[in-house]
Amino acid sequence: MRVKSLYLLLSISLIFSTMFFNSFTVDAEVKQVPTAGVYVNGKLVNGINPIYYKGEYYAPIIYLSKILGYNHIIFEDDTKTYQLTDGSTMIRVTMGGTRARRGDGFINIKPPFWTDVDNTGYLPLTSASILFNADITFQKSDGSIRITTPANYHPVQKGDTLWRIAKAYHTSIELLRAVNDMTSYTIYVGQKLKLPPRDKVQEREPEKEHQEPRIIKKPSVTNLADQLIAEAKRYVGAKYKFGATLDEAPHLFDCSSYTKLVFLNNGIEIPRVSRDQASIGTTVSNLQKGDLMFFTTPDLYSDGRIGHVGIYMGNGNMIHASSSAGVTITENVLQNPYWSKNYLFSKRVIQ
């Protein structure tokens, strides 16, 4: 009986010890940090409650995501995985994981933690920098978190190689070496690699991803392209919100929630984010009404990724959800100085 009682006591102690450790309540190395002002490109935008653990500052994932425009957040409780979307890219990060998914690839990170105290996940600021394509640091001088977007540096993580980093930022090993004055191929954990100039990095059409869109309702008209454009025009004047969710439509859109809704209302289901929308259909050079047009957005992303999508209307014009004007029509889009410079390619989704 005494043996059973002792065994039960030890089991209970182990359960509570594990629970408390995972909750950050007894680990002496975990320190609460006073609320930090968050500055994005020099402007105070919010406050956040970070923690300090083993030489690293961590921030709550949900709040940091929303500050950076990743407003569509899904949490999978069984795996403790967050899925974060900003309209261009989808990020998937699992608590305790050393690799996260960013867009169509995986990237090494320092693992995030889950805490039962406030039932949320915390992400190391170095990992957040990598995932959100931003330089994120904690300033001890005033207790603030400073964010510069897009990123200028990549903090090297365990498992990184120059090849992996070059692939993640859509550049080359040699260009990475050149901008960092490297005489060898050796890198080390904690090293800050300068990223190449934004005009030197550019994502191309996703390889081996020529998927067909899912038809959920057979079109009732013969000229689907005209119907698609008519539907797109219905929302002209709607406001733009970075990372807007579909639930916020038709009053608020980002570029890809807009294209998704327009196609969906015509019986065609396309992916949610612009990077994934670029993986469907057929690449075209002679544009037709209804084609999807893809662009990079250098003022948001330094890795040359697809950052914007619009719908070709014919006669050189594009209808799209613009960050500056909401849903609008841009005439002669490929003669426009900004859009022509950042144009990548177009895909035909409807035939």
Protein Blocks (a to p, Z undefined) as FASTA:
>chain_A
ZZmmmmmmmmmmmmmmmmmmmnopmbmkbccdddddddeehiafbdcddddeehiacddf
klmmmmnopabccddfklopacddehjaccdddehiabdcehjbccddddddddfklopa
dddfklmmmmnopaddddfknopacdddddfbdcddehiafklmmmmnopafklmmmmno
pabfbdcehiacddddfklgccdddehiaccdddfbdcfbfblmlmmmmmmmmmgoiacd
ehiafklpckbccfklmmmmmmmmnopacdfbfklmmmgcjddfbdcehiacddddfklp
cnlpafbdcddebjhiacdddfklopaddehkllgmklmmmpcbdcdfbZZ
